[in-house]
Amino acid sequence: MAGDEVLRSSGFFRSWKPWAIVLVPSLVGGVFAIGPAVYQEYTKPRSLLSFTQVSGPTIGAPNGLRRISLIRIENTGRTPLTNVALEVESADGEIESSAISPAPGLNPASQTSPTRFSAVMERMLPTETLSASVMTISKSPQVALKLGVRSNEVLGSQAVPPQDDKVKPEIVSAALAVAGAMIASIGMMILLISRRRGFTARFIGLTFDRSDVITYICAISGVIPLSNELLLREHDVSYRRAGDLFLFTGMKTDAAIKAKCVTGLRAMLSAIDQMNDTSAAIIRSNLATLGNELTDDEYRALRTSAAAIGGDLLAARNHILEMFRRNDRAAAGHLA
């Protein structure tokens, strides 16, 4: 009893109670938040092979319409897969060129014919990936590709985006309750800290328009024509489409223009933080196709640079400009 009196008189209970009110709901909410993820990981199928397909814009050419498609295969299960095979068939066009970008240590065998492309890997460990780029040419603006993905253990299935997953109503209700508790806890913590220390926190959202950055990179590169498609702000020009424009231009021109295309792709990775993982993976694959394959450390360094820039548009523009200036100086020194 004497000890309790000492604690009360020293203000201990007055100091810890507000923090307990804040932290306990957050801790409980955190447990419920990670519970479904742990359950999903534990119950994930042992053998699972998934793939995604992303197609770029159709680009006109004298002898037809060209289009680049990226297919990405991943072992998303918990066991190794053997004889993983990818087959791509162009039903109404021809496969003009193709390239593969395997994960380090993988050595797939590939074959290409006018209408078919195939790649086979003897063994693929969990989380390992393989990316294949296929450029088709046809008279139709919509080229239909038939995909076949399989291994000795399982057939490939198209990956479903997380936002499209079906979740049970009770899990949704629990998640909303947890989110509400956490938001309330954070708000209470901010209120308590501001009252105790006498300051007001400011939250500043720094973002820039995607079309502004894409237009700037394409214009300063000097190798991508600024068509109405890029200049019209209401047109949805994505990062992956701009990356495919650099890829297509770099594959069909001389070394100097190819170097500028590589610089443009690297500028997108190192200056733009608001880019989803799929777009960043496509740009990385395009760099590998152009002979500038990034190691994992190099890729992380570029994305760290983008995170440091954040949403500062002026800093992003200066960074991009300096990258192209370094490319020009290197080209001039090579010629000298």
Sequence and secondary structure as in RCSB ss.txt:
>XXXX:A:sequence
MAGDEVLRSSGFFRSWKPWAIVLVPSLVGGVFAIGPAVYQEYTKPRSLLSFTQVSGPTIGAPNGLRRISLIRIEN
TGRTPLTNVALEVESADGEIESSAISPAPGLNPASQTSPTRFSAVMERMLPTETLSASVMTISKSPQVALKLGVR
SNEVLGSQAVPPQDDKVKPEIVSAALAVAGAMIASIGMMILLISRRRGFTARFIGLTFDRSDVITYICAISGVIP
LSNELLLREHDVSYRRAGDLFLFTGMKTDAAIKAKCVTGLRAMLSAIDQMNDTSAAIIRSNLATLGNELTDDEYR
ALRTSAAAIGGDLLAARNHILEMFRRNDRAAAGHLA
>XXXX:A:secstr
 HHHHHHHHTTHHHHHHHHHHHHHHHHHHHHHHHHHHHHHHHTS SS EEEEEEE   EEETTEEEEEEEEEEEE
 SSS EEEEEEEEEESSSEEEEEEEEE TT   EEEE SSEEEEEEEEE TT EEEEEEEEEESSSS  EEEEEE
 SS B EE   GGG    HHHHHHHHHHHHHHHHHHHHHHHHHHHHHT           HHHHHHHHHHHHSSS 
  HHHH TTS   HHHHHHHHHHHHHSS HHHHHHHHHHHHHHHHH  S  HHHHHHHHHHHHHTT    HHHHH
HHHHHHHHHTT HHHHHHHHHHHHHHHHHHHHHHH 
